[in-house]
Amino acid sequence: MAETIDIGIISSRGQIAIPIEIREKMHLKEGGKVIFFLEGDALLIKKVENLSWKDITKPLREAKKKIKEEDVPELVHKLRKR
């Protein structure tokens, strides 16, 4: 897919109008679902394709398996320092 850059506007209620060109390219229809990923000051909006909550959260559960309980306090301290 070719790169598309456009600007959306946030309403007073926090709603964002997705530009029509992007909606058409992504086949986004009224009632369709998207998921939001936030990292630092970057926000990624991804189309959800009839996935269950279990499918959507699978990457989070897999990441959880890589962290040992005894490592949690150290990770918390590192994150708080940021």
Buried (B, 14 or more C-beta within 10 A) or exposed (E): EEEEEEEEEEEEEEEEEBBEEBBEEBEBEEEEEEEEEEEEEEEEBEEEEEEEEEEEEEEEEEEEEEEEEEEEEEEEEEEEEE
